[in-house]
Amino acid sequence: MAHLLETVRVAAAPWGLNLVAAVAVARYDAHAQGAAPRAAAAAPGAQAIIVVANGGGDFWRAFTAFAASHPGWRERANPLDDFTRAVVEDTLAPAVRAQGVRCTPVYPFMAYGPTLNFMELGKLAGLAGPSIVGVVVHPVYGPWLAFRAALLVDVAIEAPGAALGFDPCPGCTVRSCVTACPADAVSSASGWDIPRCLTHRVEREADCTPRCHARAACVLGPEHRYPDDELAYHQKRALAAMRPYYETHIRPPR
């Protein structure tokens, strides 16, 4: 079914979705542990998962152009996620179904309905490897990638990307990400200290408003760094999600 992956790649490319790979449902479900969501439950009968991601800033530029031609789009509660769904459900999924293949889209940002562990899925599909800064990394794009959707299909495909088994941090000698973090929340020994990061982000918001300094200091793919307005967009969204957790679990008693 190599032609099916090529169909998805061709349909996705104009939107900046330039990373596409596939993993068998059985392999993903075998790695899912505990309460982690299973692909077989999200789409009974599915045999493979086509993972769609973006590397670099082209996806954001496509979103910016789309929003400019759709007045009011940026005022939506989740404009980038809504754009992702529009691309997948109006372009990518129909292209798959036109090949006579059943297709169920699943997203990493949905608060309801079926989802998957996209971090694990991306590693199994060979689209990314682990890092000590809390995000996954790619051999070319470094930390400048994001998973946007998964297409569960009822045909067998196993086509991993170039990042299968990629694990660069243990062998990195520069580790500029460690010294760049103003919160000292990144360690080569223990990775990302989430409580320390959240505390700093909430209590000293201005420090990390423009970007995550550790992520920006990664030696992988600096030429693919997201545009400044995209970095600020994601940082604002991340901080909004961090605040409730900080207030509930971290903030010292008053």
TIBAMI-13478 format. One record per residue (C-alpha): residue number from 1; residue in three letters; x, y, z. Coordinates in pm, 1 decimal, m for minus. Layout:
REM TIBAMI-13478
NUM;ALA;X;Y;Z
...
REM end
This chain:
REM TIBAMI-13478
1;MET;0.0;0.0;0.0
2;ALA;292.1;236.5;m63.6
3;HIS;71.9;429.4;m305.5
4;LEU;m167.1;513.3;m19.8
5;LEU;110.0;681.1;178.0
6;GLU;211.7;872.2;m132.7
7;THR;m150.1;984.8;m174.1
8;VAL;m145.7;1123.2;181.7
9;ARG;192.6;1290.7;130.0
10;VAL;78.2;1462.9;m188.7
11;ALA;m245.7;1582.0;m27.2
12;ALA;m66.5;1700.4;288.0
13;ALA;232.5;1877.0;132.5
14;PRO;60.0;2204.3;31.0
15;TRP;m41.2;2253.6;394.2
16;GLY;308.3;2212.8;536.4
17;LEU;234.4;1864.4;670.0
18;ASN;563.2;1720.7;551.1
19;LEU;616.1;1421.6;780.6
20;VAL;406.7;1112.6;707.0
21;ALA;473.9;754.6;815.7
22;ALA;277.2;444.0;911.4
23;VAL;280.9;184.9;1188.7
24;ALA;74.9;m131.6;1230.7
25;VAL;m210.6;m108.1;1479.7
26;ALA;m95.1;m432.5;1641.1
27;ARG;252.3;m289.4;1706.8
28;TYR;118.6;32.9;1856.5
29;ASP;m137.5;m146.8;2072.5
30;ALA;128.7;m389.0;2196.6
31;HIS;329.8;m92.1;2326.3
32;ALA;33.0;85.7;2485.1
33;GLN;46.0;30.7;2858.9
34;GLY;m204.2;61.9;3140.8
35;ALA;m485.5;299.4;3056.1
36;ALA;m315.6;426.6;2738.0
37;PRO;m566.4;446.4;2451.0
38;ARG;m569.3;158.2;2202.3
39;ALA;m606.9;212.1;1829.4
40;ALA;m828.6;m94.6;1801.6
41;ALA;m1079.3;73.3;2034.7
42;ALA;m1070.8;400.3;1842.0
43;ALA;m1138.5;230.7;1508.5
44;PRO;m1237.1;m136.6;1521.3
45;GLY;m1104.8;m315.6;1215.6
46;ALA;m820.2;m72.1;1155.7
47;GLN;m490.8;m237.1;1062.3
48;ALA;m254.0;57.9;1036.4
49;ILE;m205.3;413.4;1160.8
50;ILE;m82.5;681.2;922.8
51;VAL;79.0;951.8;1135.4
52;VAL;75.2;1305.9;997.9
53;ALA;308.1;1571.5;1139.0
54;ASN;480.0;1893.0;1044.3
55;GLY;848.5;1975.9;1062.1
56;GLY;950.2;2341.1;1053.9
57;GLY;732.8;2646.4;1000.4
58;ASP;549.4;2572.9;675.2
59;PHE;238.8;2445.5;853.0
60;TRP;214.6;2770.2;1049.1
61;ARG;258.4;2972.9;730.6
62;ALA;m22.5;2773.8;568.4
63;PHE;m241.4;2843.0;871.4
64;THR;m158.0;3214.3;858.6
65;ALA;m257.0;3234.4;491.5
66;PHE;m576.7;3037.9;557.3
67;ALA;m674.2;3256.4;852.9
68;ALA;m612.1;3571.3;649.1
69;SER;m860.4;3452.1;388.4
70;HIS;m1119.9;3348.6;647.8
71;PRO;m1217.3;3655.9;853.3
72;GLY;m1274.5;3578.7;1219.1
73;TRP;m1083.2;3250.3;1213.2
74;ARG;m814.7;3368.0;1455.8
75;GLU;m1085.0;3469.0;1705.2
76;ARG;m1193.3;3106.7;1745.7
77;ALA;m1115.8;2935.8;2073.8
78;ASN;m871.5;2696.2;1904.9
79;PRO;m788.8;2837.8;1560.9
80;LEU;m485.3;2619.2;1483.6
81;ASP;m657.2;2297.8;1592.3
82;ASP;m966.1;2389.3;1390.4
83;PHE;m744.0;2453.3;1088.2
84;THR;m584.6;2111.1;1135.4
85;ARG;m923.6;1942.0;1139.8
86;ALA;m1033.6;2132.5;830.0
87;VAL;m726.6;2015.9;637.1
88;VAL;m756.4;1655.5;752.6
89;GLU;m1131.1;1616.9;709.8
90;ASP;m1169.4;1819.0;390.2
91;THR;m853.4;1704.4;210.1
92;LEU;m655.2;1417.9;361.7
93;ALA;m930.6;1178.5;472.5
94;PRO;m1127.8;1216.4;145.3
95;ALA;m809.2;1140.4;m52.2
96;VAL;m768.0;817.1;144.1
97;ARG;m1132.6;719.2;110.0
98;ALA;m1114.9;779.4;m264.8
99;GLN;m876.4;480.7;m274.4
100;GLY;m1150.8;259.5;m131.3
101;VAL;m993.5;258.1;214.8
102;ARG;m1185.4;316.4;535.9
103;CYS;m1032.2;604.5;729.9
104;THR;m1088.7;734.2;1083.7
105;PRO;m904.9;1056.2;1177.1
106;VAL;m782.7;1095.1;1535.4
107;TYR;m620.4;1405.9;1684.4
108;PRO;m383.0;1475.9;1973.4
109;PHE;m572.6;1783.3;2087.9
110;MET;m924.1;1646.1;2128.6
111;ALA;m1073.0;1672.7;2478.4
112;TYR;m1342.4;1421.3;2389.7
113;GLY;m1373.8;1119.9;2162.1
114;PRO;m1101.2;868.8;2074.0
115;THR;m735.1;962.8;2085.6
116;LEU;m393.3;796.3;2096.7
117;ASN;m61.2;843.9;2273.1
118;PHE;96.6;1054.4;1999.4
119;MET;438.3;1075.6;2164.1
120;GLU;466.6;696.8;2165.1
121;LEU;301.1;670.7;1825.5
122;GLY;547.9;912.9;1669.0
123;LYS;843.9;714.8;1801.1
124;LEU;703.5;382.8;1675.3
125;ALA;630.2;538.6;1334.7
126;GLY;984.8;668.8;1307.7
127;LEU;890.0;1034.1;1301.3
128;ALA;1065.3;1138.5;1621.5
129;GLY;1286.0;1032.9;1908.5
130;PRO;1301.4;1129.9;2278.3
131;SER;1483.8;1431.1;2420.7
132;ILE;1568.1;1573.6;2762.0
133;VAL;1373.0;1896.8;2701.1
134;GLY;1028.5;1735.5;2714.2
135;VAL;955.8;1738.2;2341.4
136;VAL;1039.8;1483.0;2073.6
137;VAL;1309.5;1551.2;1815.5
138;HIS;1373.3;1469.4;1448.4
139;PRO;1711.1;1415.1;1275.0
140;VAL;1646.5;1704.3;1034.8
141;TYR;1391.2;1929.0;1207.1
142;GLY;1520.6;1885.7;1560.6
143;PRO;1258.1;1986.4;1819.6
144;TRP;1061.7;2184.5;1561.0
145;LEU;793.6;1932.1;1480.3
146;ALA;443.6;1851.6;1600.2
147;PHE;201.9;1564.6;1550.3
148;ARG;m119.6;1687.3;1394.1
149;ALA;m332.5;1381.2;1322.8
150;ALA;m345.4;1005.8;1278.5
151;LEU;m546.8;829.8;1010.8
152;LEU;m658.3;482.6;1115.9
153;VAL;m703.9;274.0;802.2
154;ASP;m830.2;m77.7;733.8
155;VAL;m531.2;m186.3;523.7
156;ALA;m193.2;m316.8;637.1
157;ILE;95.4;m68.2;614.9
158;GLU;428.0;m59.7;797.9
159;ALA;640.0;229.9;672.4
160;PRO;848.2;398.2;943.5
161;GLY;1022.6;730.3;892.5
162;ALA;1389.7;824.5;922.6
163;ALA;1375.4;879.2;1299.1
164;LEU;1310.1;516.8;1394.2
165;GLY;1535.0;446.6;1693.7
166;PHE;1662.4;805.4;1699.6
167;ASP;1787.8;895.2;2049.4
168;PRO;2037.2;1183.7;2022.0
169;CYS;2059.0;1328.7;2372.9
170;PRO;2281.1;1064.7;2540.5
171;GLY;2552.4;1124.4;2281.1
172;CYS;2523.4;1504.0;2269.4
173;THR;2826.6;1680.8;2417.2
174;VAL;2711.3;2041.0;2364.2
175;ARG;2389.0;2027.1;2569.0
176;SER;2323.6;2395.7;2523.4
177;CYS;1960.8;2326.8;2613.7
178;VAL;2065.1;2264.2;2975.9
179;THR;2235.1;2598.9;3029.9
180;ALA;1974.1;2791.9;2828.5
181;CYS;1684.3;2711.4;3063.0
182;PRO;1636.4;3002.6;3306.7
183;ALA;1460.6;2771.9;3552.5
184;ASP;1732.2;2503.5;3559.3
185;ALA;1454.6;2264.1;3465.4
186;VAL;1656.2;2060.3;3214.0
187;SER;1916.9;1806.0;3318.1
188;SER;2123.5;1563.7;3112.3
189;ALA;2080.0;1308.0;3390.4
190;SER;1710.2;1338.4;3470.2
191;GLY;1561.8;1524.5;3172.3
192;TRP;1278.4;1774.9;3206.0
193;ASP;1176.5;1873.1;3559.5
194;ILE;809.2;1946.8;3500.2
195;PRO;719.1;2100.2;3841.2
196;ARG;1021.8;2331.3;3829.0
197;CYS;936.7;2436.7;3473.2
198;LEU;570.8;2501.4;3555.2
199;THR;654.7;2697.5;3866.4
200;HIS;893.1;2923.7;3677.8
201;ARG;653.9;2970.5;3385.9
202;VAL;368.8;3079.0;3611.7
203;GLU;562.3;3280.9;3868.3
204;ARG;799.4;3450.3;3623.1
205;GLU;588.1;3453.8;3309.6
206;ALA;794.3;3710.0;3116.8
207;ASP;1104.8;3489.3;3112.2
208;CYS;958.3;3233.4;2874.5
209;THR;678.3;3421.0;2699.9
210;PRO;854.3;3447.4;2360.8
211;ARG;984.0;3089.2;2347.4
212;CYS;1109.5;2789.5;2543.4
213;HIS;1478.2;2878.9;2572.7
214;ALA;1590.1;2518.2;2614.4
215;ARG;1404.7;2407.2;2304.3
216;ALA;1541.7;2701.9;2104.1
217;ALA;1896.8;2614.6;2213.8
218;CYS;1883.9;2257.6;2082.6
219;VAL;2165.7;2196.1;1834.4
220;LEU;1937.8;1994.5;1604.7
221;GLY;1766.6;2174.1;1314.9
222;PRO;1804.3;2537.8;1426.2
223;GLU;1733.2;2653.4;1071.7
224;HIS;1384.8;2500.0;1100.6
225;ARG;1286.5;2690.4;1415.3
226;TYR;924.4;2801.6;1420.2
227;PRO;850.4;3166.9;1333.2
228;ASP;844.0;3401.0;1632.6
229;ASP;467.2;3450.8;1618.1
230;GLU;412.9;3075.1;1620.7
231;LEU;643.7;3032.1;1920.6
232;ALA;453.0;3300.9;2110.1
233;TYR;120.2;3137.4;2017.6
234;HIS;225.4;2799.4;2155.4
235;GLN;381.6;2948.6;2468.3
236;LYS;62.5;3138.1;2546.9
237;ARG;m145.7;2822.3;2504.8
238;ALA;92.3;2616.1;2714.3
239;LEU;90.6;2868.9;2996.9
240;ALA;m290.4;2872.8;3002.7
241;ALA;m284.4;2494.6;3050.5
242;MET;m12.7;2513.4;3316.1
243;ARG;m182.8;2763.2;3544.8
244;PRO;m465.5;2537.8;3673.6
245;TYR;m221.3;2254.9;3748.1
246;TYR;11.4;2493.9;3929.6
247;GLU;m273.2;2635.2;4138.4
248;THR;m396.6;2288.8;4233.1
249;HIS;m77.0;2091.2;4280.1
250;ILE;224.4;2320.8;4316.0
251;ARG;141.2;2664.8;4454.4
252;PRO;253.9;2702.9;4817.8
253;PRO;m31.4;2737.2;5070.0
254;ARG;m130.3;3095.9;5143.7
REM end
